Amino acid sequence: MRILIEMELEVKIPGDRANVNEIFMAVQTAMLDARSQAATKAIEGYEEQIIKTLCGASGRGAKKGLGSHAEKGPDGKRCRYRTFRRAGRWSDERTLYGGDGIVVRFRPRTVECVGCGRRMTPILEALELEDGQRQTDELLLRVTESVAETSYRRGSAQLEVFGEVPIPKSTAHRMVADVEIPTSRSEEGTILGADGTGFKRQPGKKGEVRFVLEIKGNGVLHPIGVWAGTSWEEISQEVQERQAGQASLFLSDGERALENWMGKLAQEQSRCHWHFSRDLSYALWQDGVSKEERDDEKENTRRLLAIELPEEDMEELSPRKRLELGRRIESAEAELADLQQAFLEKGYDRAATYVGNAKDRLFGYLRTWMATGIACPRATSIIENLIRELVRRLKKIGWNWSDAGAARMGRIVMVRRYDQEKWEEYWKKRMNLQGRCTARLTRCEYKLCA
């Protein structure tokens, strides 16, 4: 099928003087309307060809994929007829919003089966439109991308600035709330990370959205999933089902539930060094320790933890240096055990318990590197950055999230930012893109008028 749309663009330059900015802006404004009209004519031409085929004398082969329907009546059996007669138009207009400011308004045509009398609107099925659908998936993609990068308020304003259809942030929220990005399987031997953040939950209560990701050997983040209103035990079971194999390392901020349930999915655990120093200071404060002594102990733990990865690759590390690194780890862990005992003797029970729970999990990043060659981070800063990106989008004025909505928004942010292949795969499938329609400008000439 070939549809030729002819358009005429009139450009007026009063006084025969205009600069390049005025010409560009005038043409841009005119083309906003031209795009809508061209899309409308393309749909109307497509519709006319379909109706001609259905109402003509062509055989079933020419009508393949068109006109199949259930018989009119209660039985609902498939009708054997594929011949129709024209039956007028809708009384109301159908409006569709697309990207680039395209708005299509048309009154769809109906046909009637000559056999059973059932009336149909063939263009809606041909366009793959759902009942009540007012925007294209292509526009939904742009709205979702804009929201994933900023917030609903800024995203809707940004779309208007870029020439899209003006979309209120409440409308953008409703559109994006239905986007269900699928989760991914994990890979074997990577670094596993997990954390959570609070959000304003319906009906006015505090909720928590939790996510799991993996850090590949080249430092690339790969999202595994996002949950809300789900325990770490349940999340652990779901992630385990999707694991290709046990992770090399689990990196966390030291939350006990995280370590208990997610830590078992990895061969080794490692606590964030930044969180360890900060939380130890807090435990000492709970024990009534002065600020001066807390600062001294904080500096002491930083010294104990200051073991960097060697600059050489793991395979190139000499046996002597490997032995030396192992001894440094043992020495640091022994000093931490001494520190725990010292806290107990001073009556610092909370601090002693904290050090005792953490001391065997502070150098997992080094042991993993020595065993696999995978360079592991010492802190969860890469995870904290992701939390900040997520919080910026979940905390918005005038809306309380449901657990399901918060989880969907979290998956959108994570997949959009850290799994471009999965993102493109989802939208290509949703929009059912098969390269069945192309358009090109065949003629563009000027003509001077008096």
C-alpha positions in Angstrom: 0.0 0.0 0.0 1.3 3.4 -1.0 -0.3 6.6 0.3 0.8 10.0 -1.3 0.0 13.0 0.9 0.4 16.4 -0.8 0.9 19.5 1.3 1.5 23.2 0.5 3.5 25.4 2.9 3.0 29.2 2.5 5.8 31.4 3.8 5.2 35.1 4.1 8.0 37.6 4.4 6.5 41.2 4.7 8.7 43.9 3.2 10.9 41.1 1.7 13.1 41.1 4.8 13.5 38.4 7.5 16.5 36.9 9.2 17.4 33.2 9.7 15.9 33.0 13.2 12.6 34.3 12.0 12.5 31.8 9.1 13.4 28.8 11.2 10.9 29.6 13.9 8.1 30.3 11.4 8.7 27.0 9.6 9.0 25.1 12.9 5.6 26.4 14.1 4.0 25.6 10.8 5.5 22.1 10.8 4.0 21.3 14.2 0.5 21.5 12.6 1.7 19.9 9.4 2.9 16.8 11.3 -0.6 16.3 12.8 -2.3 16.8 9.5 0.0 14.4 7.7 -0.5 11.7 10.3 -4.3 12.2 10.1 -4.2 11.9 6.3 -2.0 8.8 6.5 -4.5 7.1 8.9 -7.5 8.1 6.8 -5.8 6.8 3.6 -4.9 3.6 5.4 -8.5 3.2 6.6 -10.0 3.8 3.2 -7.8 1.1 1.7 -8.8 -1.4 4.3 -12.5 -0.7 3.8 -12.1 -1.0 0.1 -10.6 -4.4 0.5 -13.2 -5.6 3.0 -16.1 -4.2 1.0 -14.7 -5.3 -2.4 -15.0 -8.5 -4.4 -11.4 -9.6 -3.6 -11.0 -13.1 -2.1 -10.1 -14.3 1.3 -6.4 -14.2 0.4 -6.4 -10.5 -0.1 -8.3 -10.0 3.2 -5.9 -12.2 5.2 -5.6 -10.6 8.7 -8.7 -8.4 8.1 -12.3 -8.8 9.0 -12.1 -12.0 11.1 -14.9 -11.7 13.7 -17.3 -13.6 15.9 -20.9 -14.0 14.7 -23.4 -11.4 15.9 -25.5 -13.1 18.7 -25.0 -15.0 21.9 -23.1 -18.0 20.5 -20.0 -16.1 19.6 -18.9 -18.6 16.9 -16.5 -17.5 14.2 -18.4 -16.0 11.2 -17.5 -17.6 7.9 -18.2 -14.4 5.9 -15.4 -12.0 5.0 -17.5 -9.6 2.9 -18.8 -6.3 4.3 -20.8 -3.2 3.4 -20.0 0.3 4.4 -22.0 1.4 7.5 -21.1 5.1 8.1 -18.8 6.8 10.6 -18.7 7.3 14.3 -20.6 10.3 15.6 -17.8 11.3 17.9 -14.2 12.0 17.0 -11.4 9.7 18.1 -8.3 11.7 19.4 -4.8 10.3 19.5 -1.7 12.0 20.9 1.8 11.1 19.7 5.3 12.4 20.1 6.6 15.6 18.4 3.3 17.4 19.1 1.3 15.1 16.8 -2.4 15.1 17.5 -4.7 13.1 15.2 -8.5 13.6 15.3 -10.7 11.6 13.0 -14.1 9.9 12.9 -13.5 6.2 12.3 -15.6 4.4 9.7 -17.6 1.2 10.3 -18.5 -1.8 8.2 -21.2 -4.4 8.5 -20.9 -8.1 7.8 -23.2 -9.2 4.9 -23.6 -12.5 6.6 -24.3 -12.0 10.3 -24.9 -8.2 10.4 -22.1 -7.5 13.0 -20.7 -4.0 12.8 -17.0 -3.4 13.1 -14.5 -0.5 13.1 -11.6 -2.1 11.2 -9.1 0.8 11.5 -8.9 0.4 15.3 -7.8 -3.2 15.0 -5.4 -2.4 12.2 -3.8 0.4 14.3 -3.6 -2.0 17.3 -5.5 0.4 19.5 -7.0 -0.6 22.8 -10.4 0.6 23.9 -10.2 4.2 25.1 -6.5 4.5 24.2 -5.7 8.2 23.7 -1.9 8.2 23.3 0.5 6.2 21.3 3.1 4.0 23.0 5.7 6.1 21.3 4.5 9.1 23.3 4.4 7.0 26.4 8.0 6.1 25.8 9.0 9.7 25.7 7.1 10.6 28.9 8.6 7.6 30.7 12.1 8.5 29.6 11.6 12.1 30.7 10.2 11.1 34.1 13.0 8.5 34.6 15.6 11.2 34.1 14.0 13.9 36.3 10.7 14.1 38.1 7.1 14.2 37.0 6.9 18.0 37.4 10.1 18.7 35.5 9.5 15.9 33.1 6.1 17.2 32.0 7.5 20.8 31.7 10.4 19.5 29.7 8.1 17.7 27.2 6.3 21.0 26.6 9.5 22.9 26.0 10.6 20.3 23.5 7.4 20.6 21.5 5.5 17.6 22.8 1.9 17.7 23.7 1.6 19.7 27.0 1.1 17.0 29.7 0.2 17.8 33.3 2.3 15.9 35.9 -0.8 14.1 37.1 -1.5 12.8 33.6 2.2 11.8 33.2 1.9 9.9 36.5 -1.1 7.9 35.3 0.6 7.1 32.0 3.8 5.9 33.5 2.1 4.0 36.4 1.0 1.3 33.9 4.6 0.7 32.6 5.7 -2.7 33.9 9.4 -3.2 33.0 10.4 -6.8 33.5 13.3 -7.8 35.7 16.5 -9.6 34.6 18.4 -12.7 35.5 21.6 -12.3 37.3 25.0 -13.5 36.1 27.5 -15.8 37.8 30.6 -14.5 39.6 29.5 -10.8 39.9 29.3 -8.6 42.9 25.8 -8.4 44.5 24.5 -5.3 46.1 21.2 -4.4 47.8 19.6 -1.6 49.8 16.4 0.2 50.4 14.9 3.7 50.9 11.8 5.0 52.5 8.9 6.6 50.6 5.5 8.2 51.4 3.1 5.3 51.1 -0.6 5.1 50.8 -2.5 5.9 53.0 0.0 8.3 54.5 2.2 5.6 56.0 5.9 5.2 55.5 6.9 2.4 53.1 10.3 1.1 51.9 11.3 0.3 48.3 14.1 -2.2 48.1 16.4 -3.1 45.1 19.0 -5.6 44.2 21.7 -5.1 41.6 25.0 -6.6 40.5 28.2 -5.0 39.7 30.1 -6.6 36.9 33.9 -7.0 36.7 34.1 -3.9 34.5 32.2 -1.8 37.0 28.9 -1.8 35.0 25.7 -1.9 37.0 23.1 -4.4 36.1 19.7 -4.2 37.9 18.1 -7.4 39.1 14.9 -6.2 40.6 12.9 -3.7 42.7 10.3 -4.5 45.4 8.1 -2.6 47.9 6.3 -4.1 50.8 8.4 -7.3 50.4 10.7 -8.8 53.1 14.4 -9.4 52.4 13.6 -13.1 53.0 11.1 -13.1 50.1 13.4 -11.0 47.9 16.3 -13.4 48.6 14.3 -16.4 47.5 13.2 -14.7 44.3 16.7 -13.5 43.4 18.1 -17.0 44.1 15.6 -18.4 41.6 16.9 -16.0 39.0 20.6 -16.5 39.7 22.8 -18.1 37.1 25.2 -19.0 39.9 26.4 -17.8 43.3 27.8 -14.3 43.3 31.4 -13.8 44.2 30.7 -11.1 46.8 27.8 -9.4 48.6 28.4 -5.8 49.4 26.1 -4.1 52.0 26.0 -1.3 54.6 25.8 -3.9 57.4 22.0 -4.1 57.9 21.5 -7.5 59.7 18.5 -8.6 57.6 20.4 -7.9 54.4 23.4 -9.9 55.5 21.3 -12.8 56.8 19.2 -13.2 53.7 21.1 -11.7 50.8 24.6 -12.6 52.0 24.0 -16.3 51.5 23.6 -15.7 47.8 27.4 -14.9 47.6 30.6 -16.8 48.4 31.9 -13.9 50.5 30.4 -10.8 52.3 31.9 -7.4 52.6 30.7 -4.5 54.7 31.0 -0.9 53.6 33.9 0.7 55.3 32.3 4.2 55.4 29.2 2.8 57.1 31.3 0.8 59.5 33.2 3.9 60.8 30.0 6.0 61.0 27.9 3.3 62.7 30.6 2.5 65.2 30.7 6.1 66.2 27.0 6.0 66.7 27.2 2.8 68.9 29.9 4.5 71.0 27.6 7.5 71.4 24.8 5.2 72.7 27.3 3.8 75.2 27.9 7.4 76.5 31.4 7.8 75.1 32.6 11.4 74.7 33.0 13.0 71.3 36.8 13.3 71.7 37.1 9.5 72.3 34.6 8.7 69.6 36.7 10.7 67.1 39.9 8.9 68.2 38.3 5.4 67.8 36.9 6.5 64.4 40.4 7.4 63.2 41.8 4.2 64.6 39.3 2.0 62.7 40.1 4.0 59.5 43.7 3.1 60.0 42.9 -0.6 60.5 40.7 -0.7 57.3 43.3 1.1 55.1 44.3 -1.9 53.0 44.1 -1.0 49.3 44.0 -3.4 46.4 47.4 -3.9 44.8 48.1 -2.2 41.5 49.1 -5.4 39.8 46.6 -7.8 38.3 45.8 -10.8 40.6 47.6 -13.2 38.2 50.7 -11.0 38.3 50.9 -10.8 42.1 54.0 -12.6 43.3 53.7 -15.3 46.0 55.5 -13.1 48.4 53.1 -10.2 48.0 50.2 -12.5 48.1 51.4 -13.9 51.4 52.1 -10.4 52.7 48.5 -9.2 51.8 47.0 -12.2 53.6 49.0 -11.5 56.7 47.9 -7.8 56.7 44.3 -9.0 56.6 44.8 -11.4 59.5 46.6 -8.7 61.5 43.8 -6.2 60.9 41.2 -8.7 61.9 43.2 -9.5 65.0 43.4 -5.9 66.0 39.6 -5.5 65.5 39.2 -8.5 67.9 41.4 -6.7 70.4 39.3 -3.6 69.9 36.2 -5.5 70.6 37.7 -6.9 73.9 38.8 -3.5 74.9 35.3 -2.1 74.4 33.9 -4.9 76.6 36.3 -4.2 79.4 35.3 -0.5 79.3 31.6 -1.4 79.4 31.0 -0.2 75.8 28.6 -3.1 75.1 26.9 -1.7 72.0 30.2 -0.8 70.3 31.7 -4.2 71.2 28.7 -6.1 69.8 28.9 -4.0 66.6 32.6 -4.7 66.1 32.1 -8.4 66.8 29.4 -8.7 64.2 31.4 -6.8 61.5 35.1 -7.8 62.0 34.9 -10.9 59.8 33.1 -9.2 57.0 35.3 -6.1 56.4 37.9 -7.6 54.1 35.7 -9.7 51.8 36.6 -7.5 48.9 40.3 -8.4 49.3 39.6 -12.1 49.7 37.4 -12.0 46.6 40.1 -10.2 44.6 42.7 -12.8 45.6 40.4 -15.7 44.6 38.9 -14.4 41.4 40.7 -11.2 40.3 37.5 -9.2 40.4 38.2 -5.7 41.7 35.5 -5.0 44.4 34.6 -1.6 45.9 35.3 -1.0 49.6 32.2 1.2 50.1 28.6 1.2 48.9 28.8 4.7 47.4 27.8 3.3 44.0 24.6 2.0 45.6 24.0 5.2 47.6 24.1 7.2 44.3 21.4 4.9 42.9 19.2 5.5 46.0 19.5 9.3 45.5 18.3 8.9 41.9 15.4 6.8 43.0 14.4 9.1 45.9 14.3 12.1 43.6 11.5 10.5 41.6 9.5 8.8 44.4 9.2 11.9 46.6 6.9 14.2 44.8 4.2 16.6 46.1 0.6 15.6 46.4 0.8 11.9 45.7 1.2 8.9 48.0 2.6 5.8 46.4 1.3 2.3 46.6 3.8 -0.5 47.1 3.2 -1.7 43.5 3.6 1.8 42.1 6.8 2.5 44.0 8.2 -0.8 42.8 7.3 -0.1 39.1 8.8 3.4 39.3 12.0 1.9 40.8 12.3 -0.6 38.0 11.8 2.1 35.4 14.6 4.2 36.9 17.0 1.3 37.3 16.5 -0.3 33.9 16.5 3.1 32.1 19.8 4.2 33.6 21.6 0.9 33.9 20.3 -1.6 31.3 19.8 0.1 28.0 19.5 -3.2 26.1 16.6 -4.4 28.3 14.9 -1.0 28.0 15.0 -1.0 24.2 13.9 -4.6 24.1 10.8 -3.8 26.2 9.7 -0.8 24.2 10.3 -2.5 20.8 8.1 -5.4 21.9 5.4 -3.1 23.4 5.2 -1.0 20.3 5.4 -4.1 18.1 7.9 -2.4 15.8 8.5 -4.6 12.6 9.5 -1.9 10.1 6.2 -2.2 8.3 5.8 1.6 7.7 8.3 4.1 6.2 7.9 7.7 5.1 10.1 10.0 3.1 9.8 13.4 1.5 9.5 13.0 -2.3 9.3 16.6 -3.4 10.1 19.9 -1.9 10.3 22.9 -4.2 9.7 26.7 -3.9 7.5 28.8 -6.0 7.4 32.6 -5.9 3.9 34.2 -5.7 2.8 37.7 -6.4 
